[in-house]
Amino acid sequence: MRTSPTLRSCAATIALLALTLGCAATGAGGGADWPPTGKKWFDRAESSYRQGDVEDAREAIDNALKVVPEREEARVLAARIALAELDYDRAVSALKGLETSEARGVRGRALWYGGEVDRAADELEKLIADPEVRDQWAADIAKLARLGAGRKPFEVSGGLLASLEIPRTGTTSLIIPLELNGEPVLGLIATGVAEAVIDSSAGARASWVSLRFGERVEVRDVPALAQDLSGLSKQVNAPIRILLGVNVLRHLHATFDIAGAQFVVRRFEPPPPPAATTVKLSYLRGGGMLLRGAFGSAQNAAPAVLLVDTSRPFPLSLDLPGWKKAGIDGSKLQAVPGAAELRQGLVPMLRLGAFDLPQVPGLAGDTLVKEREDSLGVDLDGLAGSGLFTQLRVTLADGGRTLWLEDIPPEALRPMPEIPPLPEPPEGFEEGLLEEEEPPAKGAKPGARPAPAAKPAPAAKPQPAPAAKPQPAPAGNAAPAAKPPAAGGRP
């Protein structure tokens, strides 16, 4: 049967239209219509961001946007990178006109951390209205932002600075005394969380709170989420009532010195210390403190990508690929007594800025590293805990973008003080904190354990040796010979 010329013409037209629409759809999905140079720059930016190299990612995405300025994928990635560098205006500008859920998630965070509370509430409420979006942080912050309508977060007043003593608890936990809404409490410096978190076990709810440090520096209108902290209090053996996350610390110009038992907050930008090394920080999704170092002193040493979480006492927790980058075979790590799923070892050398830290203790088998990787979208080598900084004085500068590390001279070290007594603890706190122990005797210090005669103390969790004292980098970047640690002593 012969086909008429009219039918053949119609069929050709339909085929051509289908081909055109197919090509357009492929281009919109991301690939076919990318200019080769633009796609290469974008891929480099995406890879560098994934590896935690935010500076190279910014350079690459800027070049990509010169070639494809309207490409949505490039604009969203540019906003993520700007947010990691705490450049909130640049993040919001990159997303102008984009109304996807991905764009709203980044823009909402940029507005929130930039202090634009009302606009952040609008954006985050639109985000969580999407039934396909599951973002608990956005849901919690949207409610908190509505409670704080018209507020300007982190209003600091009082003296120029306040210096506090870090109480001794038997761990490297950064516990500090402060006032929460006028009540003396203990807080924990916890860079593993983005916001301030108040203890809900005593009935507290998410709210805007006031903090006072050393009766000198007051910070008003601090947004705080609520969570039951009784388990953490039991872990650190102190009644923790508030976690101070990175969004708080960035406004405090803070210095902490674990060995010297000192925590300092300021109302001003601190001057650079005379003998410090500088480490640049970035913040994944605006709240995950990312630190880059190297597993060794040589120029070609493998980079170390670490998420800083000071609520964890161990110096390092690395995944198996991280141990491999550090030059250690994961199968040769030793089991941790009493924790069959964990293994431990020593990282031969970790470089932070210009400081070399030899023989740094670390754990392996920690599932938290994988969980953080999945939530943040970055390939981490591991987590850096408070134990990594035991022989360093640490200062946050430039709004949290810079970390200054100072070596502490031996004469500056002093014994850590006891936990100061507190007023009456919250009702029922001891029962929830020490549910397997007898309540403390009348007049005992909060957090103190009962006498052994009352009930045997639980087996102590193994604590690794603190991170080694940093060594200045030798000339020519030659790796110094590291001496093995003495048995039972510090490395």
JOJOGI-V557730 format. One record per pair of residues at least 12 apart in sequence whose C-alpha atoms are under 6 Angstrom apart, sorted by the first residue. I is the first residue (numbers start at 1). J is the second residue. Records with the same first field share a line. If there is no record, write none. Layout:
I->J, J
This chain:
38->64, 67
41->60, 64
42->61, 64
45->57, 60, 61
50->378, 379
51->379
75->94
79->91, 94
83->286
84->282, 283, 284, 286
85->282
88->110, 114
92->107
101->127
104->127
108->120, 123, 124
117->145
118->149
121->142, 145
124->138, 142
153->221, 222
154->219, 220, 221, 222
155->219, 220
156->218, 219
157->217, 218
158->216, 217, 218
159->216, 217
160->266, 267
161->265, 266
162->214, 216, 264, 265
163->263, 264
164->262, 263
165->261, 262
166->261, 262
167->417, 418, 419
168->416, 417, 418
172->313, 387
173->313
174->188, 189
175->187, 188
178->212, 213
179->211, 212
180->210, 211
181->210
186->240, 241
187->240, 241, 242, 243
188->243
189->244
190->243, 244, 245, 310, 311
191->245, 246, 309, 310
192->309
193->245
194->245, 246, 247, 287
195->245, 247
196->224, 243, 244, 245
197->224, 225, 226, 242, 243
198->226, 241, 242
199->226, 227, 228, 229, 241, 242
200->226, 227, 228
201->228
202->426
205->226
206->224, 225, 226
207->224
208->221, 222, 223, 224
209->221, 222
230->433
234->433
237->447
238->447
250->399, 400
252->265, 266
253->265, 266, 396, 397
254->395, 396
255->394, 395
256->394
257->393
258->390
259->390, 413
260->413, 414
261->416
276->404, 405, 406
277->353, 354, 404, 405
278->353, 403, 404
279->353, 402, 403
280->402
281->401, 402
289->307, 308
290->306, 307
291->306
292->304, 305
293->351, 352
294->350, 351
295->326, 349, 350
296->349, 350, 351
297->477, 479
298->477
305->380, 381
306->380, 381, 382, 383, 384
307->383
308->383, 384
309->384, 385
310->385, 386
312->385
313->385, 386, 387
314->385, 387
315->384, 385, 387, 388
316->362, 383, 384, 385
317->362, 363, 364, 382, 383
318->364, 381, 382
319->364, 382
322->381
333->345
342->364, 365
343->363, 364
344->362, 363, 364
345->361, 362
346->359, 360, 361, 362
347->359, 360
354->473
355->470, 471, 472, 473
356->470, 471
357->468, 470
360->467
369->382
387->466
388->467
391->469
392->406, 407, 408
393->405, 406
421->445
465->490
468->491
